[in-house]
Amino acid sequence: MKRFLPMVVFAGLGLTACTSAEKRESPWVAPDTASLSFSDTLVRYGRNLIAHTARYLGPDGQVMQITNGMNCQNCHLQAGTQPFGNNFSAVSATYPRFRERSGSWESIEKRVNDCLQRSLGGSPIDSLSTEMRALVAYFCWLGKNVPTKTRPVGSGLHPLAYLKRAADTVKGQKQYVVKCSSCHQMNGQGVRHPAKAEFIYPPLWGDSSFTTAAGLYRISNFARYIYANMPQGTTYQKPQLSAEEAWDIAAYVLSKPRRNRNFPGDWPAISTKPIDHPFGPYADPFSENQHKFGPFPPIEAFYRELPAK
């Protein structure tokens, strides 16, 4: 039986890494939870923390009260196992890694705390806490058959070309009413479970939704996410939305108010900032509004020609 190493200390960094094993054919398929033994308590707890974050860490959490009430799997579908559903297949294989956003090497623990603060509007947790060790154990178990420095097919988000025009919030609102409001509600506040602290359908804007610092607040990420996964019943092989509809719905949702989170240390090299990062400053002459909604091809062309200039 192949096992992960719970912690490897890199000289001077103190970063967590995991072992990896032989290559497997694509697409990536998560290990079966039925294979877990009764002794794999950390892995089981880690999965529960992803699937039911609010029960443990939400406003009425059993362990801490540090997040906005969403579950991690509201953004990382099926506890981080769904193909092109923002899954965790590549976490153990690609961390620690250098990230331009922070301009530094980041551990799995750093990445987890980023999500807690940016997406769930919460606070970081101790890297040696049971909760953090459980999350790391779960990520390592999920990626136990993924070779080091490999991103399996189905990891991350589904590719989606930029529109030639700006994403349209008016068109997006019309599509939202038809395709999204039955679950997320007309007011975007989702539906809470009547007997639990969790959401049945998560809020898409407002104080309980992901913040302005979340990765899904970038329109390209959100458009790719909903294209391959929404509405319910969608798979990346059988999308129910056109690419244009996905972009427009993303624009509408991201135009709505939500909790603001500011991290002034982000993107120390501003030329490496993604072209759809919605906040300046930028290393180009385009407006903040164009960086948020497009059109993106002119910005893309600017950076493509930059080395020649």
KEKE-3310 file (N, C-alpha, C; in steps of 0.2 Angstrom, whole numbers, plus 5000, padded with zeros to 4 digits):
npx = (5004:5003:5009:5006:5018:5017:5023:5036:5051:5057:5073:5076:5063:5052:5040:5026:5025:5021:5022:5023:5016:5017:5013:4996:4983:4974:4956:4959:4954:4947:4953:4944:4933:4929:4940:4947:4954:4949:4958:4962:4959:4962:4962:4949:4943:4948:4941:4928:4929:4931:4919:4909:4912:4906:4899:4910:4918:4911:4900:4893:4901:4907:4920:4928:4924:4925:4923:4912:4901:4899:4903:4919:4917:4907:4914:4924:4920:4910:4918:4930:4933:4928:4929:4936:4930:4936:4945:4955:4966:4979:4985:4994:5005:5010:5013:5026:5026:5031:5022:5016:5007:5009:5023:5031:5037:5025:5017:5006:4999:4999:4992:4979:4976:4975:4963:4954:4954:4952:4942:4932:4930:4936:4947:4965:4971:4980:4995:4999:4988:4975:4965:4971:4981:4973:4967:4978:4982:4971:4972:4984:4981:4971:4979:4988:4992:4997:5009:5024:5024:5015:5000:4985:4973:4958:4960:4959:4951:4939:4945:4941:4938:4942:4929:4926:4920:4915:4910:4892:4882:4868:4863:4867:4860:4847:4849:4853:4841:4834:4842:4848:4842:4833:4839:4849:4842:4833:4838:4851:4855:4855:4851:4848:4851:4837:4839:4853:4869:4873:4873:4861:4860:4873:4876:4878:4881:4883:4886:4888:4894:4908:4922:4929:4942:4943:4948:4938:4932:4938:4934:4936:4939:4927:4918:4923:4921:4907:4903:4907:4900:4888:4870:4864:4867:4875:4889:4907:4908:4896:4890:4877:4876:4880:4896:4896:4885:4889:4900:4892:4883:4893:4898:4886:4884:4896:4895:4888:4886:4897:4907:4921:4938:4955:4971:4985:4998:4998:5004:5017:5026:5019:5017:5015:5002:4986:4977:4963:4962:4953:4957:4967:4985:4990:5001:4999:4989:4975:4958:4951:4938:4938:4947:4940:4928:4931:4932:4945:4954:4962:4969:4977:4984:4992:5001:5007:5014:5023:5036:5043:5041)
npy = (4994:5011:5025:5042:5055:5063:5075:5085:5093:5106:5113:5128:5132:5125:5119:5109:5094:5080:5063:5055:5044:5031:5036:5039:5035:5047:5053:5061:5051:5052:5044:5030:5033:5022:5014:5019:5015:5012:5018:5029:5042:5056:5059:5056:5066:5077:5077:5079:5092:5099:5096:5100:5112:5123:5118:5115:5126:5137:5152:5147:5137:5121:5119:5130:5148:5155:5158:5162:5154:5147:5131:5123:5114:5121:5128:5120:5106:5092:5088:5092:5083:5083:5082:5096:5104:5112:5104:5095:5088:5090:5096:5090:5086:5098:5107:5112:5128:5141:5156:5169:5179:5181:5182:5173:5157:5145:5135:5121:5123:5137:5140:5135:5143:5155:5153:5151:5165:5173:5167:5162:5173:5173:5168:5164:5147:5138:5131:5119:5114:5102:5102:5108:5099:5088:5092:5093:5080:5074:5081:5075:5062:5061:5065:5054:5046:5054:5060:5069:5087:5087:5090:5083:5078:5086:5093:5109:5121:5121:5124:5140:5151:5168:5181:5191:5203:5214:5206:5204:5212:5214:5205:5194:5194:5191:5178:5172:5173:5163:5152:5150:5155:5147:5139:5147:5158:5173:5184:5181:5175:5161:5145:5140:5126:5120:5114:5115:5123:5125:5129:5124:5127:5138:5156:5168:5181:5195:5196:5183:5176:5172:5182:5198:5195:5183:5169:5165:5178:5183:5185:5176:5164:5162:5161:5150:5140:5140:5136:5123:5116:5121:5124:5113:5096:5098:5093:5093:5087:5088:5103:5114:5127:5140:5146:5161:5163:5159:5168:5180:5178:5176:5189:5196:5191:5194:5208:5211:5216:5212:5205:5215:5211:5216:5214:5221:5217:5209:5203:5208:5210:5219:5216:5203:5201:5193:5196:5198:5202:5211:5223:5237:5243:5242:5236:5242:5252:5250:5251:5249:5243:5237:5227:5220:5216:5214:5219:5206:5202:5214:5218:5206:5206:5217:5213:5203:5209:5217:5212:5215:5229)
npz = (5000:4996:5004:5010:5015:5030:5033:5026:5028:5020:5017:5027:5024:5029:5023:5019:5010:5000:4996:4980:4967:4954:4937:4931:4920:4911:4912:4928:4943:4958:4973:4981:4994:5001:5003:5013:5029:5046:5054:5047:5052:5051:5038:5035:5043:5037:5025:5029:5034:5022:5015:5024:5030:5037:5048:5056:5056:5054:5057:5068:5072:5077:5081:5079:5076:5063:5049:5035:5033:5022:5013:5010:4999:4992:4982:4978:4971:4976:4987:4983:4972:4959:4942:4933:4942:4951:4958:4970:4965:4961:4971:4981:4973:4967:4976:4989:4980:4969:4969:4960:4964:4978:4977:4982:4989:4992:5004:5007:5018:5019:5007:5010:5021:5014:5006:5017:5021:5010:5002:5010:5019:5031:5045:5047:5052:5064:5058:5064:5069:5073:5063:5052:5049:5046:5034:5026:5026:5019:5006:5002:5002:4992:4981:4980:4970:4960:4950:4955:4952:4942:4934:4933:4920:4920:4932:4941:4931:4918:4901:4893:4880:4878:4877:4862:4865:4878:4893:4897:4909:4909:4899:4906:4918:4914:4910:4922:4929:4923:4923:4935:4946:4953:4962:4968:4971:4968:4974:4976:4988:4991:4998:5014:5024:5034:5046:5049:5050:5037:5020:5008:4995:4989:4993:4981:4981:4992:5011:5015:5005:4994:4995:4988:4986:4982:4972:4963:4960:4950:4933:4923:4929:4936:4925:4918:4928:4930:4918:4915:4926:4930:4926:4940:4937:4926:4917:4912:4900:4895:4894:4899:4897:4885:4880:4879:4887:4899:4902:4903:4913:4924:4924:4928:4941:4947:4947:4958:4975:4988:5002:5005:5004:5006:5000:5001:4998:4987:4971:4969:4958:4946:4933:4931:4935:4933:4918:4920:4933:4945:4951:4951:4954:4937:4924:4912:4901:4902:4908:4925:4924:4912:4914:4923:4916:4903:4885:4883:4874:4868:4879:4881:4869:4871:4881:4875:4865:4872:4876:4863:4862)
capx = (5000:5007:5007:5009:5022:5013:5027:5043:5053:5062:5078:5074:5056:5047:5035:5023:5025:5018:5025:5018:5017:5017:5008:4990:4980:4969:4956:4960:4948:4948:4953:4937:4933:4928:4946:4950:4953:4946:4964:4963:4954:4964:4959:4941:4941:4949:4936:4922:4930:4930:4912:4904:4916:4902:4898:4916:4922:4907:4898:4891:4905:4908:4927:4930:4919:4930:4921:4906:4896:4900:4908:4924:4915:4903:4918:4928:4914:4911:4923:4936:4935:4924:4933:4935:4926:4940:4947:4962:4970:4986:4988:5000:5010:5012:5015:5026:5027:5031:5016:5017:5002:5013:5030:5035:5036:5020:5016:4999:4996:4998:4987:4973:4974:4973:4956:4950:4953:4950:4935:4927:4930:4938:4954:4969:4971:4987:4998:5000:4982:4972:4961:4976:4984:4968:4966:4984:4981:4966:4975:4989:4977:4968:4984:4993:4994:4998:5016:5026:5025:5010:4993:4981:4968:4952:4962:4958:4945:4939:4947:4936:4941:4940:4925:4929:4917:4915:4904:4887:4878:4861:4861:4869:4854:4842:4851:4853:4834:4831:4846:4852:4838:4829:4843:4853:4837:4833:4842:4857:4857:4855:4846:4851:4847:4833:4842:4860:4872:4876:4869:4859:4863:4877:4875:4882:4884:4882:4891:4890:4897:4915:4924:4932:4949:4943:4950:4932:4930:4941:4928:4938:4939:4920:4915:4925:4918:4900:4902:4908:4897:4881:4867:4864:4867:4880:4896:4911:4907:4889:4888:4871:4877:4885:4902:4894:4880:4893:4903:4888:4881:4898:4898:4881:4885:4902:4894:4884:4890:4900:4912:4928:4944:4960:4978:4990:5005:4998:5007:5023:5028:5012:5017:5013:4995:4982:4973:4956:4962:4949:4959:4974:4987:4992:5007:4996:4984:4968:4954:4949:4932:4940:4951:4935:4923:4933:4935:4951:4959:4966:4974:4981:4989:4997:5006:5010:5019:5027:5043:5046:5042)
capy = (5000:5017:5030:5049:5057:5069:5082:5085:5100:5109:5117:5135:5134:5122:5118:5103:5091:5073:5058:5054:5038:5031:5039:5035:5037:5052:5058:5059:5049:5052:5037:5028:5033:5015:5011:5021:5011:5015:5021:5035:5047:5062:5059:5057:5072:5082:5077:5082:5099:5102:5095:5103:5117:5128:5114:5115:5133:5143:5156:5143:5131:5116:5119:5138:5152:5160:5158:5166:5149:5143:5125:5123:5111:5125:5130:5114:5102:5085:5088:5093:5077:5083:5084:5103:5107:5116:5099:5095:5082:5092:5100:5087:5086:5104:5111:5119:5131:5149:5160:5176:5183:5183:5183:5169:5150:5144:5128:5119:5127:5144:5140:5133:5149:5160:5151:5153:5172:5176:5165:5161:5179:5170:5169:5158:5143:5136:5125:5113:5112:5096:5104:5109:5092:5084:5095:5091:5073:5073:5082:5070:5055:5062:5065:5049:5043:5059:5061:5076:5092:5085:5092:5078:5080:5087:5097:5116:5123:5120:5130:5144:5156:5175:5184:5197:5209:5214:5202:5209:5210:5214:5198:5189:5194:5187:5171:5170:5172:5157:5146:5150:5158:5142:5137:5152:5163:5179:5189:5178:5173:5154:5142:5137:5120:5122:5111:5115:5129:5125:5131:5119:5131:5143:5162:5170:5188:5197:5195:5176:5173:5173:5190:5201:5193:5175:5167:5165:5184:5184:5183:5170:5158:5160:5159:5143:5136:5138:5133:5116:5113:5124:5123:5106:5091:5099:5090:5096:5084:5090:5109:5117:5134:5142:5150:5167:5163:5158:5174:5185:5176:5178:5196:5199:5189:5198:5215:5212:5218:5206:5207:5217:5209:5219:5211:5225:5214:5204:5204:5213:5211:5220:5214:5196:5201:5191:5202:5199:5204:5217:5229:5240:5245:5238:5238:5243:5258:5248:5253:5243:5240:5232:5222:5216:5213:5214:5214:5205:5202:5220:5218:5201:5208:5222:5210:5199:5213:5220:5211:5218:5236)
capz = (5000:4995:5009:5010:5021:5032:5033:5024:5030:5015:5021:5027:5022:5033:5019:5018:5004:5000:4991:4974:4965:4947:4933:4930:4914:4912:4917:4935:4946:4965:4977:4984:5001:5004:5004:5019:5035:5052:5057:5043:5055:5049:5031:5035:5046:5032:5020:5032:5034:5016:5014:5029:5033:5041:5054:5061:5057:5052:5062:5074:5071:5083:5083:5079:5073:5059:5042:5033:5033:5016:5014:5004:4993:4987:4976:4976:4971:4978:4992:4979:4968:4953:4936:4931:4947:4955:4962:4973:4962:4959:4977:4984:4967:4965:4982:4988:4974:4969:4966:4958:4968:4984:4976:4987:4989:4997:5007:5007:5024:5017:5002:5014:5025:5009:5005:5022:5022:5004:4999:5016:5023:5038:5048:5046:5057:5065:5053:5067:5072:5070:5057:5046:5048:5043:5028:5022:5025:5014:5000:5001:5000:4985:4976:4981:4963:4955:4950:4957:4947:4937:4935:4930:4916:4925:4938:4939:4928:4911:4897:4890:4876:4880:4872:4859:4868:4886:4896:4898:4915:4907:4897:4912:4923:4911:4910:4929:4931:4920:4924:4941:4952:4956:4967:4972:4973:4964:4978:4976:4994:4992:5003:5020:5027:5040:5053:5050:5049:5031:5014:5003:4989:4992:4991:4976:4983:4999:5016:5016:4999:4993:4995:4982:4986:4981:4965:4958:4959:4943:4929:4919:4933:4937:4919:4917:4933:4929:4911:4916:4932:4932:4932:4942:4931:4920:4917:4907:4893:4893:4897:4898:4895:4880:4882:4880:4893:4905:4903:4905:4920:4928:4924:4932:4948:4950:4948:4964:4981:4992:5007:5002:5007:5002:5002:4998:4996:4982:4965:4970:4951:4944:4926:4932:4937:4928:4914:4922:4940:4944:4954:4949:4948:4931:4920:4906:4901:4902:4914:4929:4922:4906:4917:4926:4912:4896:4881:4885:4868:4867:4885:4880:4864:4874:4885:4870:4861:4877:4875:4858:4864)
cpx = (5004:5004:5010:5014:5019:5017:5034:5046:5059:5067:5076:5067:5051:5040:5032:5023:5023:5022:5020:5020:5018:5012:5002:4987:4975:4962:4957:4954:4950:4948:4946:4938:4932:4934:4950:4949:4950:4952:4965:4959:4956:4961:4952:4939:4942:4944:4930:4923:4929:4922:4907:4908:4912:4900:4904:4919:4918:4905:4895:4895:4906:4915:4930:4924:4923:4928:4914:4900:4895:4904:4913:4921:4909:4907:4922:4923:4915:4917:4930:4938:4932:4929:4931:4930:4930:4943:4954:4967:4977:4989:4995:5006:5013:5014:5021:5028:5027:5025:5017:5013:5006:5020:5034:5033:5030:5019:5008:4996:4994:4992:4980:4971:4972:4965:4952:4949:4950:4943:4930:4927:4932:4945:4958:4969:4979:4989:4999:4994:4979:4968:4966:4979:4979:4967:4972:4984:4977:4968:4980:4986:4974:4973:4990:4996:4996:5006:5018:5026:5020:5003:4988:4975:4962:4954:4960:4951:4945:4941:4941:4939:4938:4934:4928:4926:4917:4909:4899:4882:4871:4859:4862:4863:4848:4843:4851:4846:4832:4835:4848:4847:4834:4833:4846:4848:4838:4837:4849:4860:4857:4850:4849:4847:4843:4836:4849:4863:4874:4871:4867:4862:4867:4875:4880:4885:4881:4887:4893:4893:4904:4916:4927:4939:4949:4945:4944:4929:4934:4936:4930:4937:4931:4916:4917:4922:4911:4899:4902:4904:4890:4877:4867:4863:4872:4886:4900:4910:4900:4887:4881:4870:4881:4891:4900:4889:4884:4897:4898:4885:4886:4899:4893:4882:4891:4901:4890:4888:4891:4905:4918:4933:4950:4967:4983:4996:5004:5001:5012:5026:5021:5011:5014:5005:4991:4978:4966:4956:4958:4951:4966:4978:4989:4998:5005:4991:4977:4964:4953:4943:4933:4943:4946:4930:4925:4931:4943:4956:4964:4972:4979:4986:4994:5003:5010:5016:5024:5034:5047:5046:5048)
cpy = (5006:5022:5037:5050:5063:5076:5080:5092:5102:5114:5125:5137:5131:5121:5110:5100:5084:5069:5058:5047:5037:5034:5035:5038:5042:5050:5056:5057:5049:5045:5036:5029:5027:5012:5013:5016:5015:5019:5028:5040:5054:5064:5060:5064:5078:5083:5080:5089:5102:5101:5099:5108:5121:5124:5115:5122:5139:5147:5153:5136:5127:5117:5127:5141:5157:5161:5161:5161:5145:5136:5126:5120:5115:5128:5124:5108:5095:5084:5088:5087:5078:5086:5091:5106:5110:5110:5099:5090:5084:5096:5097:5087:5092:5109:5108:5122:5138:5151:5167:5181:5185:5185:5179:5162:5149:5137:5127:5123:5134:5145:5139:5140:5155:5159:5153:5161:5175:5174:5164:5167:5177:5172:5163:5154:5141:5130:5119:5110:5105:5097:5105:5103:5088:5086:5093:5084:5071:5075:5077:5063:5056:5062:5060:5046:5048:5061:5068:5081:5091:5088:5088:5082:5081:5091:5105:5117:5122:5126:5133:5150:5163:5177:5190:5203:5208:5209:5207:5207:5210:5207:5193:5189:5190:5180:5168:5169:5165:5151:5145:5151:5153:5139:5142:5158:5169:5184:5186:5176:5166:5152:5139:5131:5122:5119:5111:5122:5130:5127:5124:5121:5137:5150:5164:5178:5189:5195:5188:5173:5174:5181:5192:5199:5186:5175:5167:5173:5187:5181:5177:5164:5157:5158:5152:5138:5135:5135:5125:5112:5116:5124:5115:5101:5092:5095:5094:5093:5086:5097:5111:5124:5135:5146:5158:5168:5163:5164:5179:5184:5178:5185:5199:5197:5193:5205:5216:5213:5212:5209:5209:5214:5212:5216:5215:5222:5210:5207:5210:5214:5212:5217:5207:5195:5198:5197:5203:5200:5210:5223:5231:5240:5240:5240:5239:5249:5256:5250:5247:5240:5235:5226:5217:5212:5212:5220:5213:5204:5208:5220:5212:5202:5213:5218:5205:5203:5217:5219:5215:5226:5237)
cpz = (5000:5000:5008:5016:5023:5032:5030:5025:5025:5019:5021:5026:5026:5029:5019:5011:5005:4995:4985:4971:4957:4943:4932:4924:4916:4910:4924:4939:4954:4968:4980:4991:5005:5006:5010:5025:5041:5056:5053:5045:5052:5042:5031:5038:5041:5027:5023:5033:5028:5014:5018:5033:5039:5048:5059:5062:5055:5058:5069:5074:5078:5086:5084:5075:5069:5052:5041:5032:5027:5017:5008:4998:4989:4981:4974:4976:4973:4982:4988:4974:4961:4947:4934:4936:4953:4960:4965:4971:4962:4966:4979:4979:4966:4970:4986:4981:4974:4966:4966:4962:4975:4983:4980:4986:4994:4998:5006:5012:5022:5012:5005:5018:5020:5008:5011:5023:5016:5002:5005:5021:5030:5041:5047:5053:5058:5061:5057:5071:5069:5064:5051:5044:5044:5036:5023:5021:5020:5007:4998:4999:4994:4980:4976:4975:4958:4955:4952:4951:4941:4939:4930:4925:4921:4931:4936:4936:4921:4906:4893:4886:4879:4875:4868:4861:4875:4888:4898:4904:4913:4904:4902:4917:4920:4911:4917:4931:4929:4922:4931:4947:4956:4962:4971:4973:4969:4967:4979:4983:4996:4996:5008:5022:5033:5046:5054:5049:5042:5026:5010:4996:4991:4990:4986:4976:4990:5004:5017:5010:4999:4992:4988:4981:4983:4973:4960:4957:4952:4938:4925:4923:4934:4931:4918:4922:4932:4922:4912:4922:4933:4926:4934:4936:4926:4922:4912:4900:4890:4896:4895:4896:4889:4883:4884:4886:4899:4907:4906:4912:4925:4929:4929:4939:4951:4950:4954:4970:4985:4997:5003:5007:5003:5005:4998:4995:4990:4975:4965:4963:4947:4936:4926:4934:4932:4924:4917:4930:4940:4948:4952:4955:4943:4928:4913:4906:4901:4908:4918:4927:4916:4909:4921:4921:4905:4892:4883:4880:4867:4873:4883:4874:4866:4877:4880:4866:4866:4876:4869:4859:4868)
residu = (MET:LYS:ARG:PHE:LEU:PRO:MET:VAL:VAL:PHE:ALA:GLY:LEU:GLY:LEU:THR:ALA:CYS:THR:SER:ALA:GLU:LYS:ARG:GLU:SER:PRO:TRP:VAL:ALA:PRO:ASP:THR:ALA:SER:LEU:SER:PHE:SER:ASP:THR:LEU:VAL:ARG:TYR:GLY:ARG:ASN:LEU:ILE:ALA:HIS:THR:ALA:ARG:TYR:LEU:GLY:PRO:ASP:GLY:GLN:VAL:MET:GLN:ILE:THR:ASN:GLY:MET:ASN:CYS:GLN:ASN:CYS:HIS:LEU:GLN:ALA:GLY:THR:GLN:PRO:PHE:GLY:ASN:ASN:PHE:SER:ALA:VAL:SER:ALA:THR:TYR:PRO:ARG:PHE:ARG:GLU:ARG:SER:GLY:SER:TRP:GLU:SER:ILE:GLU:LYS:ARG:VAL:ASN:ASP:CYS:LEU:GLN:ARG:SER:LEU:GLY:GLY:SER:PRO:ILE:ASP:SER:LEU:SER:THR:GLU:MET:ARG:ALA:LEU:VAL:ALA:TYR:PHE:CYS:TRP:LEU:GLY:LYS:ASN:VAL:PRO:THR:LYS:THR:ARG:PRO:VAL:GLY:SER:GLY:LEU:HIS:PRO:LEU:ALA:TYR:LEU:LYS:ARG:ALA:ALA:ASP:THR:VAL:LYS:GLY:GLN:LYS:GLN:TYR:VAL:VAL:LYS:CYS:SER:SER:CYS:HIS:GLN:MET:ASN:GLY:GLN:GLY:VAL:ARG:HIS:PRO:ALA:LYS:ALA:GLU:PHE:ILE:TYR:PRO:PRO:LEU:TRP:GLY:ASP:SER:SER:PHE:THR:THR:ALA:ALA:GLY:LEU:TYR:ARG:ILE:SER:ASN:PHE:ALA:ARG:TYR:ILE:TYR:ALA:ASN:MET:PRO:GLN:GLY:THR:THR:TYR:GLN:LYS:PRO:GLN:LEU:SER:ALA:GLU:GLU:ALA:TRP:ASP:ILE:ALA:ALA:TYR:VAL:LEU:SER:LYS:PRO:ARG:ARG:ASN:ARG:ASN:PHE:PRO:GLY:ASP:TRP:PRO:ALA:ILE:SER:THR:LYS:PRO:ILE:ASP:HIS:PRO:PHE:GLY:PRO:TYR:ALA:ASP:PRO:PHE:SER:GLU:ASN:GLN:HIS:LYS:PHE:GLY:PRO:PHE:PRO:PRO:ILE:GLU:ALA:PHE:TYR:ARG:GLU:LEU:PRO:ALA:LYS)
# end
